Amino acid sequence: MRSSISRVVAALAVALLVLALPLAGALEPRTVAPETGYRGHATDALSLSVGDVFAFTPDTMEAAAPGDNVTITVTQLGTTLHTFTLSSVDNLTFPTSDSTPDLQTFFTSHPPLVNLTINGTTGFHASATFTAPAKGVYEYVCMVSSHFQEGMFGFFGSGVAPPSPAGPGMPTGVYIIAGIVVSLVVVALVLGFVVGKREGAKHEMPPERLGYPEPTGALEHSAHP
């Protein structure tokens, strides 16, 4: 009985996990706050590099003020194809659970400020000039499959200092789901303990089976004074 209850609760936990995991990304915050203060823009010519690791160098840029004409140049140091895609929506960060189709859908509705393809030729340069948008923080990502999910993203500050990327992490929803699963496991253990005690009491050996004399006389004496 105890094992069957445990199996049922375990099955419920697995089912809940499978159903709830798609919600994990949706539960993760989608906004990013800029750091306090603006350290100024020394130049409106920005440069960064990519290579065979899934990262932009640097992963933060803040060399613009709203309305400036900004030229950005991306240099290929390796042989892996990448993109540099700069969002046009301020103070929004993409959950790392977003897939490439999710990002493509977003950028179809919200055309990026910059969308460069950096081919796999070492030393290749790609450049674009754009007008710095309204004051805020804008995320840039690589759209090649799995690169963003592996941590290839950064932040551009227009008139503000962007925060340092925290890197891929566990979505908030995963922690919520884990708490529910742990709670179910605890319930299973408690139920198993209670049922086990009841089953043990039901099958408890009578005193005479343990070698003790049966208190028949005492019972009769007390029943018939």
N, C-alpha and C positions, 0 to 999 in steps of 0.2 A: 504493500500500500504506500509506504513512504517513498519508495523508489519511483512508483508511477506518478505520484504528485510532483516529485522533483523533475521528472521528465516532461510533464505538462508545462510546468512553470518555465523550464529551460526552453521549450519549444516556443512559448509565448514571447520570451525575451528575444530569441533569434528573429521571430517574425516582426516584432516591434523595431528591431535594429534595421532590418532590411527595408521596412516601410518608411522609417524616419530619416535614414541617411540622406536621401535626396533633399531633405529640408535643411541639412546642416549649413549649406552655403547660404541659403536664404536667411538664416538666423544670424549670420555674421554681419557686423556693422559695415556700412558701405560709405562712410564719410571719413575724411582725414582732416585734422585741424593743423594749420600752419603753426610754426614756431613763432613766439612773440618777437616782434621787431623785424626790421629789414636791414640787411647789412650792406645795401647799396649794390649798384651794378657797374662794374668796372668796364665791361665791354658787352656789346651785343653780338659778338661772334663767339659762338659756343662750339665746343668740340668734345666728342667722346669716342670711345672705341669698343669694339666687340671682338670676340675670339672664339675659341673652342669650348669655353665654359659658358654656362647659362647665366650671364651677368653683363650689365652695362657698367662701364668705367668712364666717368663717375656715375653713381646712381642717384645723385641729387644735383640740380643746377638751379641757379638763382640770379642769372646775369641779365635780367630784363626788368623793365618797368612797363606798365600797361601802355599800349600804343607804340612802343618801340618796334622798329623793324629788326627782327632777330634772324641771323643766319646760323644754322647748325650744320656741322659736318661730322659724319660718322665714318670712322676708319676701321677696316677689317684687318685684324692682326692674326687671324687664324684661317681656317678653311671651311667653317660651318656657316650655312645660310642663315640669315636673321632678317628681322624687320625692326625699324624704329617707328613706332606708331604712338603719336602723342594725342591724348584725349583732349577734346574741346570743352569738356564739362568740368567745372571747377569744384574742388574740395570733395571729390568722389574717388574712392579707391575700389578696385575690383577684388572680390573675394578670390583667393587662390584656388577655390574649388571650381571657378568658372572654366569651362572648356573653351577650346578655340572657336567652335561654332557659337558659343555664348558671346564671345568677344566680337565675332564677326557680325552677329545680329545687332549688338549694341552700336558698333561703328557704322552700320548701315543706317541706323536711325539718327546717329549723332556723328556726322563726318569728322574725322580727326583733323587737328591743326596741321599735322605732318604725318606722312606715311611713306617711309623710305624702305626700299629693299636693298639689303647689303649682301651681295653675292659671296660665294666662297673663294674668291681670289684674294690671296694675301696682298695687302697694300691697297686694296680697292677703297675709293672714297665715294660717299654719297652725301649730297648737300641739299638744303632747302632753306628758303627764306619765308618767314611768316610774320604777321603782326602779333605782338604779345597781347594776349587777351586781358580781360578784366582781372583785377587783383584777386589772387587766389592760388591754390595749389592744383597742378594738373599731372596726372599719372601718365608715364610712357611705358609701353610694353613691347615684347616681341610676340608676333602673331604666329610664328612657326609652331606647329603642333608640339605641345608639352613644354616648350621653353618657358612660357610665363609661369606655368604651374611649378616649374623647378626653381623659380626665383628670379627670372629675367624681367625685372621691372624697376622703375625709379620714379622720381618726382621732380617736376619743374615748377619753380616759384615765379609768378609774375607779380612783382612788387612786394613779395613776402619771402621769408626764408622757409623752404620746405623741410619737413621732418625727414630723418633718416629712415629708409625702409626697414621694417622689422624682419623682413624675410618671410618665407612661407611658414605658416603655423597652423595649429589645429583650429578649425572653425569653432565658433562658440557653440553651435548646435551639437557638435560631437561630444562636448563635455556634458551637455544636458542629457543626451542619449545615454552616455556612459553612466550618469547618475541613476537614470531609470533602470538600466540593466542591473546595476549593483543592488538597487532596492529590491528588484525581483528575485535576485539570488538570495538575499537575506530572508525574504518571505519564504522561499523554498526551504531554506535551512530550518527556519522556525517551525514550519508545518511538518517537516520531516521529524523534528525532535518531538513535537507534541504527539503526532501519530505513533511514533516509535514507543513512547511511554505508555500510550493506551494499549497498543498491541502487546507490550511486555506485561502489563498488568493483567490482560485477558488470559494470557497463557502462563501465568505465574504458577509454579508447582505448589500443590497443597502441602501442609506441614508433614503429613505422614510419609510423603514421597521423599522428604529431606531427612527422614530418620527420627523425627520427633513424634512422641506418642500423641494420638488424637485425643483431645480433651473432652471425650464423650461424657464421662461422669460429671465433670464440672458443669457441662452445659445442661445435663439432665437435672442436676441438683438445683441449678439456678432457675431452670424452667419449672420444676415441681418442688417447691419448698416443703 
